[in-house]
Structures are given as C-alpha cells and as structure tokens.
C-alpha cells in the first residue's frame, strides 16, 4: 500500500476499539470505498462477522458493541427497553434464568438486516415504537443526559471498554413491558417483575404515565403496583393520567380489578416465585 493508504488504514484501526462494529454504509461515509474495505479484509486487517459489517483484527463481537454501533456510528434512534432493560438494572423474571438473553430494542426505525445475522449467544428483537408521546431522539454524543432523563432514558455502562449505551430506566422499562402482546403470559411476567420494583421514583412514574399512550399498559402497571402495595405508588400523583373508559379484557375469563377495570388471570397468585 502507498503511504497515504497506510495512513488511512492506521486511522481507521486507531478509531476502532476491541468491541467496535462498523458497517459498509459508515465506512463509505468516512471515505473508505468498497474495494478498499475488501482489500483490508483480504489482508486480515478487518474481519466480517456478517455481510456488510466489520470488526478490526482481534476485535470481539459483543452485543454491547453492536448497540453502541447502532446508536453512535449508525445514528439510529434505537435503544434497549422493556424486558432486557429491566435485566440490565438487575430485575429478571425467575423463569427466564439460564435462557439465552433476548435484547429488546425499541425505536422509531427498524434495525438493519445484518443485526439478525450476527453469531451472538444473545438475539435481538425489535419491539417497535415505544408507547409514549415523545419522539425517540438520536443518541449522538451531543444528546444531553437531561434530555434523555426527561423521557425516562439514561446512558448505562454495560461492559468495561465500551462507552455507555442508552436504555430505559426501570420506570419506563416496566411500562414498555406492560405494553406487550395481550395475554396471560404478559401479566405473569409483568407481575413477577413488578414484585421486585420497590424503589421506583414517584415523580418519574407520574411523568411517564402522563405521557404514555397505551391505556392497557397504564392500567396493568397500576393494577400490579396496587397488588403489591408499593410505597412509591402512594406518593405518585395520578392527576392528568388518562386511563380511558370501560373495561379492558387482557385475559378472557379473568377476574376484574375493581379499581383499574382490567382482567387479570385468576391463578395469578400461583405464579409468584
């Protein structure tokens, strides 16, 4: 290679950490042609874990690095929410222990196709747009922490050597989970997780409830919190929270919650751990 091309390669390698993943689209935007990238691969400087994405020589494929790439390098409004965000915060459904992790992504756009082609023990599931009125921001380094905090999002370090990635706070994550596909399985899982959520922040809960578009999610969240008589619920102002009207049938034949008018499984107590 010429000196100029050597410098270009060295600049690229210096910009990539051990867990950094870059796409063909990003490389082209940085001035690396397809032919040049192919030359780097054939020379062993880059490795390709799936078509159209690359790690530097010696790099390691980790879901944390993949998420950082989606948020920082690809600039996609995608973040970790729902079930996996709760797991990151130390809350996990006891029935799921020992299973391969499922990274639950929320956002305004679908993730790129190569995400499903990566040979990772974890699998990624796109859960669609979150049930809130806010637009999902782009998670660049310019995005201020207080902007994220106002929406119940935060940056969280997931692995040493990788910059923090954006995920839901527990308050937002449990509401996202409650917005999942209707049925008894949803209630069982949300109930098991709600049991451990003893330290939610009342002000944040109130803001999220006021801006949540899903009547089902709000009613299920409140019914389960009421079931465990969490102290934070008594300090959460519910003025301005739209709970809709009429009954909501989550479980056909279930028992109706007298306050929140939503049906819960009759055998819910049997599923406690």
C-alpha positions in Angstrom: 0.0 0.0 0.0 1.0 3.6 -0.5 1.9 5.8 2.4 -1.4 7.6 2.0 -3.4 4.4 2.1 -1.3 3.2 5.1 -2.2 6.3 7.0 -5.9 5.8 6.1 -5.8 2.2 7.4 -4.0 3.2 10.5 -6.5 6.0 11.2 -9.4 3.5 10.8 -7.8 0.9 13.1 -7.0 3.5 15.7 -10.6 4.6 15.8 -11.9 1.1 16.4 -11.9 -0.4 19.9 -12.0 -4.1 20.8 -15.8 -4.3 20.6 -16.5 -1.7 17.8 -18.5 -2.9 14.9 -18.8 -0.7 11.7 -21.0 -1.1 8.7 -20.3 -0.7 5.0 -22.5 2.4 5.0 -20.5 4.0 7.8 -17.2 3.2 6.1 -18.3 4.6 2.8 -19.4 7.8 4.6 -15.9 8.1 6.1 -14.3 7.8 2.6 -13.5 4.0 2.5 -14.5 2.6 -0.8 -15.9 -1.0 -1.2 -12.7 -2.1 -3.0 -10.5 -0.7 -0.2 -12.6 -2.4 2.5 -12.4 -5.6 0.6 -8.6 -5.2 0.5 -8.5 -4.7 4.2 -10.5 -7.9 4.7 -8.3 -9.9 2.4 -5.2 -8.6 4.1 -6.6 -9.6 7.5 -6.9 -6.1 9.0 -10.6 -6.3 9.2 -12.9 -9.3 9.8 -16.5 -9.6 8.7 -18.9 -11.3 11.2 -21.8 -10.8 8.8 -22.2 -9.4 5.3 -21.8 -5.6 5.4 -20.3 -5.2 8.9 -16.7 -5.4 10.2 -14.5 -5.6 13.3 -10.8 -4.8 13.4 -8.3 -7.6 13.6 -8.5 -9.1 17.0 -11.9 -7.4 17.7 -14.6 -9.3 19.6 -18.2 -9.4 18.8 -20.4 -8.4 21.8 -24.0 -7.2 21.9 -22.8 -4.1 23.8 -20.5 -3.1 21.0 -23.3 -3.8 18.5 -25.7 -1.5 20.3 -23.1 1.3 20.6 -22.6 1.0 16.8 -26.3 1.3 16.1 -26.6 4.3 18.4 -23.4 6.2 17.8 -22.0 5.2 14.4 -25.2 4.4 12.6 -27.0 7.2 14.3 -30.2 5.2 14.6 -33.0 6.1 17.2 -32.9 2.7 18.8 -32.4 1.9 22.4 -32.8 -1.0 24.9 -36.1 -1.0 26.6 -38.7 -3.3 28.2 -37.6 -6.7 29.5 -33.9 -6.5 28.7 -33.6 -3.0 30.2 -35.0 -4.4 33.4 -32.5 -7.2 33.3 -29.7 -4.6 32.9 -31.0 -2.9 36.1 -30.9 -6.2 38.0 -34.5 -7.3 37.6 -35.2 -10.5 35.8 -38.1 -12.9 35.6 -37.1 -16.0 37.6 -38.5 -18.3 34.9 -36.1 -16.9 32.4 -32.9 -17.6 34.3 -30.5 -19.8 32.3 -32.0 -18.9 28.9 -30.1 -17.1 26.2 -30.8 -13.4 26.6 -33.1 -11.6 24.3 -32.1 -8.0 23.7 -35.4 -6.0 23.4 -35.0 -2.9 21.1 -37.4 0.0 20.8 -37.3 2.9 18.4 -38.6 4.9 15.5 -36.9 2.7 12.8 -36.3 -0.9 12.2 -32.7 -2.1 12.8 -30.6 -3.1 9.8 -30.9 -6.6 8.4 -27.3 -7.6 9.4 -28.3 -7.4 13.0 -30.0 -10.8 12.8 -27.1 -12.4 11.0 -24.5 -11.9 13.8 -23.3 -15.1 15.6 -24.1 -14.0 19.1 -25.5 -16.0 22.0 -28.0 -13.2 22.5 -30.7 -12.5 20.0 -32.2 -9.1 19.1 -35.9 -8.5 19.0 -37.3 -5.2 17.6 -40.4 -4.3 19.7 -41.4 -1.3 17.6 -42.2 2.3 18.7 -42.4 2.8 22.4 -45.8 3.7 23.9 -45.0 7.3 24.6 -45.9 10.6 23.1 -42.3 11.7 22.7 -40.3 11.2 19.6 -37.3 8.9 20.0 -34.1 11.1 19.9 -30.9 10.3 18.0 -28.4 9.2 20.6 -25.3 11.1 19.5 -22.6 12.3 21.9 -24.3 15.8 21.6 -27.5 14.5 23.1 -27.6 15.8 26.7 -28.3 13.5 29.6 -31.1 15.7 30.9 -32.9 15.3 27.5 -32.8 11.6 28.0 -33.7 11.8 31.6 -36.8 13.8 30.8 -38.1 10.8 28.8 -37.1 8.1 31.3 -33.9 7.1 29.4 -30.3 7.0 30.5 -26.8 6.1 29.5 -25.6 3.0 31.2 -22.2 1.2 31.1 -22.8 -2.4 30.0 -19.3 -3.7 29.7 -15.8 -2.3 30.5 -14.1 -0.8 27.5 -17.4 0.1 25.7 -18.9 3.6 26.0 -22.3 3.7 27.8 -25.4 2.8 25.8 -28.8 4.3 26.0 -31.5 2.2 27.7 -34.8 2.7 29.6 -34.9 3.4 33.3 -36.8 0.8 35.3 -39.8 3.1 35.4 -40.0 3.4 31.6 -39.0 -0.3 31.0 -41.8 -1.8 33.1 -44.4 0.4 31.2 -42.9 -0.8 27.9 -43.2 -4.4 29.1 -46.8 -3.9 30.1 -47.5 -2.7 26.5 -46.5 -6.1 25.1 -48.8 -8.6 23.4 -52.0 -9.1 25.3 -52.5 -12.4 27.2 -51.9 -14.2 30.4 -48.2 -14.7 29.7 -47.7 -10.9 29.7 -49.5 -10.5 33.0 -47.5 -13.3 34.7 -44.2 -11.8 33.6 -45.1 -8.2 34.4 -46.3 -9.3 37.8 -43.1 -11.3 38.6 -41.1 -8.2 37.7 -43.3 -5.7 39.4 -42.9 -7.6 42.7 -39.2 -6.6 42.8 -39.7 -3.0 41.7 -39.8 -1.5 45.2 -37.7 1.6 44.6 -39.3 3.3 41.6 -39.2 7.1 41.7 -42.7 8.6 42.1 -42.1 11.8 40.1 -40.6 9.8 37.1 -43.5 7.3 37.3 -46.0 10.2 37.2 -44.4 11.9 34.2 -44.2 8.6 32.2 -47.8 7.7 33.0 -49.0 11.1 31.8 -47.1 10.8 28.5 -47.9 7.1 27.9 -50.3 6.5 25.0 -51.2 2.9 25.9 -54.3 2.6 28.2 -53.6 -1.1 28.6 -50.0 -0.5 29.7 -51.0 2.1 32.3 -53.9 0.1 33.8 -51.8 -3.1 34.0 -48.9 -1.2 35.5 -51.1 0.4 38.2 -53.1 -2.7 38.9 -49.9 -4.7 39.6 -48.3 -1.9 41.6 -51.5 -1.8 43.7 -51.4 -5.5 44.1 -48.0 -5.2 45.9 -48.9 -2.0 47.7 -45.6 -0.5 46.8 -44.8 2.6 48.9 -43.9 4.7 45.8 -47.4 4.2 44.4 -48.9 6.1 47.3 -46.6 9.0 46.5 -47.2 9.1 42.8 -49.7 11.8 41.7 -52.1 10.4 39.1 -53.7 13.7 38.2 -53.6 14.2 34.4 -53.2 10.4 33.8 -55.7 9.3 31.1 -56.9 5.8 31.9 -59.6 5.7 29.3 -63.1 4.4 30.0 -64.8 1.0 30.1 -63.3 -2.4 30.8 -60.1 -3.9 29.2 -60.0 -7.6 28.8 -56.4 -8.8 28.9 -57.3 -12.4 29.9 -60.7 -13.8 28.8 -62.5 -15.2 31.8 -60.1 -13.5 34.2 -61.0 -11.6 37.3 -61.7 -7.9 37.0 -59.6 -5.4 39.0 -62.2 -3.3 40.8 -60.2 0.0 40.5 -58.5 -0.3 37.1 -61.1 -2.3 35.3 -58.7 -4.7 33.7 -58.9 -8.5 33.8 -56.1 -10.5 35.4 -55.6 -14.3 35.5 -57.5 -16.0 38.3 -54.4 -18.1 39.1 -52.0 -15.1 39.3 -51.0 -15.9 42.9 -49.8 -19.4 41.9 -47.2 -17.8 39.6 -45.4 -16.0 42.4 -41.8 -17.1 43.0 
